[in-house]
Amino acid sequence: MRVHVEKRKRCNNSWNIVLDYGYDPNTGMRDRKCRAFRGTKKEADVQATELQHRANTGGLVLPTKMPTAAFLDRWLSDCCQITVNSSTYDGYSRIVQNRLIPTIGATPLPSLTPERIQRLYADWLDHGRVDGKGGLSAATVQRYHQCLHTALDTAVEWKLVGVNVADAVKVPRSKSTGMKILDEDDLRRLLQAAKDTDYYSVFHFAAFTGMRRSEILAVRWCDVDLETRKVYVNQSLHQLRGGEFEIRKVKTAYSKRCIELPLSTALVLRQHREIAEAACSTVGRTMKDDDLVFSRADGQPVPPDAVTKRWIKLVRAEGLFGVRFHDLRHTHATLLLKWGVHPKIVQERLGHSSIRTTLDIYSHVVPGLQQAAADIFDRRLSGYGGDGLLVGAISELEHKWLLN
């Protein structure tokens, strides 16, 4: 881009600072933008020189009347499609096509304001006064905000706008739904009820390893060592909007881990393999080491939603409403902490990046651990048991004092 100064006709001390972008490859015409300037020729030249410098160093925002819809389409195709994974792209695409373009798509990108976006969020929360698709949860609006904010960050980087107006928008707070932890009796009851279903091995594996659903469904037989009772977590399985499956490497180094298997889980997997091999033979195929552990008879992955739906059916049949499949992971961690397993071990089994993450999530267990630690210290040094009584003989007077 070149910048120069032209005298405005019939106007004293008035100039056009011309931003010449050359020829537009789409129209074949010269693309020129003019900025009016009032002052002396010397002052206009100084302004032009400053604009030229900003253009050369990437600090000049290009004037544009691009509709927000056109920008969002470009952002999806030119940026997201090559920088994010398939499921993230699918999520962004749904939000853009179903929510953002119908509401703010016709607004020129530079004309977007914090007030306009704030009103949009309020309408989404308030039963859809904008597009008939309202009554959304605060958590859903947060996801939409994250998508729009990310897109507008790119608009700033492309010099289409000077600032990200979504920075000044207040995002609604969501109420935490909270985790539902199963106690030992309920977990035993659910697993017993699942024994006659095709998903028993999946549910048992989830409860006894604490792995995520996507990790469980991506485990291959070559990732399992039944002799040493270990499973190696290397990848995850996801189903895209079109129905196709995608297997990815786990996101972080902490997620890539080795989990020790209980004996009962190893036995369940042995039996599961025998059943799977028989199912494969009925369709004329031989099981391979790189086959998924939990798959259809033809080797195709089990859809993640199918696992969730079957779990919901099971817990409802047992009268335990609101317990998600992911709560098996929370139950696994909570019970281990409750039984005195060191939080560092729990962290490693879950694949958290730090022990602080584990303790923050399962802080509800910490008070019990604190009391247990205090009782152990007291028993070791003072001789009192966990019930507040001396280990051994104790006088009646001391007994009354302890009880008070």
N, C-alpha and C positions, 0 to 999 in steps of 0.2 A: 504494500500500500504506500502511496505517495501523498504528501500533504503540501498544498500550496495556497497562496492568497490571491483572491480576485476582487477587484473594485466593484461594489454594487452600483448600478446605474442610478442616477438622479438621487443619490443619497450621499451627503457629505459625511466624512469620517465613519463610513459604514463599509464593511468588507464581508466577503464570504470566505471562510476557511474551508477549502474543498478537500474532502477525503476521497481520493481516487483509488478504487479497488481493481482497476483494470476492466477487462471484458468478462461479462458473465458467461460461463461456458454453456448455460442452458438457453439463454436468449440471444447470445452473440452481441449484445449491446453493452456499452460502457456503463459500469456501476459507479456512480458518483453520489456522495452525500455532502451536503453543505451545512455549515454552521455559521449563523450570522454573528458578526462581531462588530461592536461600535468602539471606535478609538482611532488612534493614529496608525499609519501604515507600519511603523516600527513596532508598536504594541501587538498588531495583528501578526507580524512575522514572528515575534517571540512566542505568541500563543500557538502558531503553526509548528514552530520548532519543537515546542513541548509535546504537542500531539504526535508529531513524527517520532520523537524519542519514545513515548509511551507505546506507540504501535510497534516499534522495533524491539522493545524489551518485553512485549507481552502484557503491558499494563493498561491497554486501551480496550474499553468495552465497545464492541461493534454495535452500531445502531441497527435494530431489527424490529420488524412488526410480525415476526413469526408467531402464529397461534400456538398456544400451549400444547394443543393436540399434536401438531406437527413436530414440535420438539420432543414430546414424550415418545412418539413413534420412532424418531431418530435415535433417541436415547436407548430404547429397547434393542433396535437392530444394530446400531453401530457400536454401542458400549456394552450393554448387559449380555448380549449374546456371546461375547467373546471373553468376558471377565468373570462371570458368575456361573455356578453349576446349574444343571438343567432344572432342578426342582425350584431353585430360587428364581430363575428366569420365568418359569411357569407362574409362580406366585406374583411376581412383579407384573407380568403380562395381564393376569386376571384383574389385578387392582387397577391398572392403567385403563384397560378396555371397559371394565364394568363400572368403575367408580370415578376415576379422575377425568377421563375424556368427556363423559356425559355431563359433567358438572362444571368444570373449568376449562374444557378443551377449546372453546371458542374465544376465550380471553387471550389477548396478545400477551406473550410471555413477560415483557417488561411491565405490563399493567397489573400483574399479580401483586396483591398487597397482603400483609399479615391479617388485616381485618377481613378480607375476602375469604382467606383460608380458615380463619377462626370461625366465621359464620358457617362455613361448610361443615366443619367438625361438629358444631352445635346442632346443625340440621340432621346430620347422620345419627346423632345420639337421640334426637327428638322425633322419632317415628317418621323420618323420611319426608320432610317438607320439600326437599329439592328434587329427588328422583324417584320417590316412592319405595326406596330400599333402605329406609332408616330403621330406627329401633335397634341400632347396633350396640354391642358392648364396648366399654372403654378400651378393652384389650384389643379389639378388632380395629378401632379407630387409631390406636397406637401403631398397629402394623401398617395401616394406610399412610399415616404420617411419616413413618420411617421410609417407606417407598418414595413418597413425594420429596422428602428432605434429601434423600440420596440423589434423586434426579436433578433437583435444583443445585446441588453441589456441583454436578457435572456442568450445568448451565453456566455457573460462575467460572469453572475451569475453561470452558469454551469461549469465555468473554462475551456471552450473549446477554448477561445481566451482571450488574456490579456486586450485588449482595444476594445471599440466600434469604428470602423473606420468611421462609419457614422457621428460621432461627428465632423470630420474634413471636411465634405462635405458642400458646399455652396448650399442652397436650393433656387430655383428661386422664385422671388416675384410675387405674383398674383395681378392683377388689380381688385379693388373692382367694382363689377357690380352696386352697389348702389341700394337703395330701391326706389320704385316708390310709391309715396303717392297720393292717390285719394283725390280730393277736395269734398266738400259736394255735389255739383251738380252731379259729375260723379258717386259718390257712390250711390246716390238716383236713378240715371238712370240705373245703373247696377242691383240694387236690384229690380227695377220695371220690368226690362227685364227678370229677373230670376223667376218672380212670377208664370209663367206657366210651370216651369220645376220641376222635381222631387228633385232638389237640392236647391230649394229656402230656405228651413229652415236651411240647412247647411250653406249657404252663409250668411244669416241674422244672425245666431248665431255667426259665425266667426267675422263678422263686428262689432257686438254689444257687444262682450265679449273680443276680442283680444286674444283668446286662440289659441294654436298651433293646427295644423291639427291632430296630433297624439292624443292630449288630447280631442279634439272634438269628434273624432270617438270612443273614449273609454268611453264616458259619459253614465251611465246607468240611468234608470228612478228613481232608488233609490237615485241617486246623485243630483236629481233636486227637489227643493221645489217650486212649482208654487204658493203656497199661500203667502209665504214670499219673493218670487222672488229671489231665491239663487240657485247657482250651485256649487257643491263641486268637486274640481279637485283632484282625487286620483290616477288615472292610465292613461296609454297611450297605444295606439294600434299600432302594427307594422306588416308588412307583410314580411315574409322571402323569400329567393331566391326560395325555392320550392313551394311557393304560400300559405303556411299555415300561419295562423295569430297567433300572440303572444301578450298577454296583460301583461304589466308590471306595477309595481308601479312607480310613478314619481320619477325622479332621486334624487331630493333634497327636503329638508324640505320647502324651499321657493316655489317650484313648487306645493307642496300640499297646496291648498288655497281655499278660499271661494270667489266667485265673485257674486256681486249683479247684478241682471238682470233688464234691463229696462222693463217697462210695455209692450211695443210693442213686445219684445222678448218672454215674458211670454205668450202673446196671440198667437204668432206664434207657440210656443211649444204646447199649448193646441190644436190648430187646427191640428198640425202635429201628435199629439197622437191619435186624432180621426181617422185620415186617416190611421195611422199605425195599430190601432186596427181592422179597417175594413179589411185591407190587411191580417192581421193574421187570421181572421175568414175565409177568402176565402181558406186558405190552411189548415184549421182545427186545428189551435193552438190558445192558449190563451196567451195574453201578460202578462209577469211577471215583478215584480219590478226590477229584476236584468238583464232584457233585455237591450240591447244597445238602446239608443235613436235614433241613426241614423244607421239603419240596413236594411237588406233585409227582405222580408215578412216571410222567413223561419227562421229568427233570426240570420242569418250569418252576419258578419261585412261587411260594405261597404269598398271595396279596396281603400286605400289612393290614388293610382294613378288615379282611376276613378273620384274622386273628383277634382283632379288637371286638368285632361283632360277636364272635363265639364266646369271648370272655364275658362280655356284657350279658349275654344270654345265660351263662353259667351263674354269675353272681346274683342276677335277679331271681333265678330259680331257687337260690339258696337264701333269699331274703336279705341280701347285702347290697343295697342300692348305692350308687355313687362311687363305687370302687373301680377305678380305672385299671387298665392293664399295666400302665406305667407305675401304679402304686405297688406292684409286686417288687419293683426295684427299690422303692422307698421302704417297703416292709423288710426286705433283705437287709438293708443297711441298718434300720432301726433295731431289728432283733439282734444283729451282731453287736452293736454298741451296748444294747441292754444286757447282753450276756457277758460283757466284759472284754470283747475283742478290741485291741488297740485301734484307735481311729485312723492311724497311718495305714493299717492293713485294709480297713474299710475303704479308705481313699483309693488305694491301689486297685482293689477289686472293682470299684465303680468307674475308675478312669478319670477321676477329678484331677485338675491341674495342681491343686494344693490341698493340704489338710485343712486349711482355713475354710475352703469352699465346703468341704464335707461337714465341718462343725457348724457353719452358718446355716446349712440346709437342715441339719438334724439337731438344732439347738434344743428342741423339745426333749431330747434324751439326756442332755448335759446335766440338768438338775439331779436326776437319778444317779448319774455317774459321780457327781460331786458328793452326794450323800454316802454312796458306797465307799468312795475313797476315804471320807472322814471316818466312817465306821471301821474300816480296815486299820487305819492309823491308830484309832483309839484302842482297838482290840490288841494290836501288837505292843503298844507302849503302856497303856493304862490298865489293861486287863479286862475292859468292859466289852461285852458282846454287842452285836448289832441291835439287840432288844433293850439296851441300856443297862443290863445287869452285869455284875462282876462275873468273870469266868471263875467258877469255884464258889466257895462259901461267901456269904454276905450277911451283914447284920440287918435286923429288922429296921433299925433307925436309918441306916444308909439306903435301904430299899425304899422307904417312904420318901426320903430326900430325892432319890433319883426319879421316882414316879412324879414328883411335883415339879 
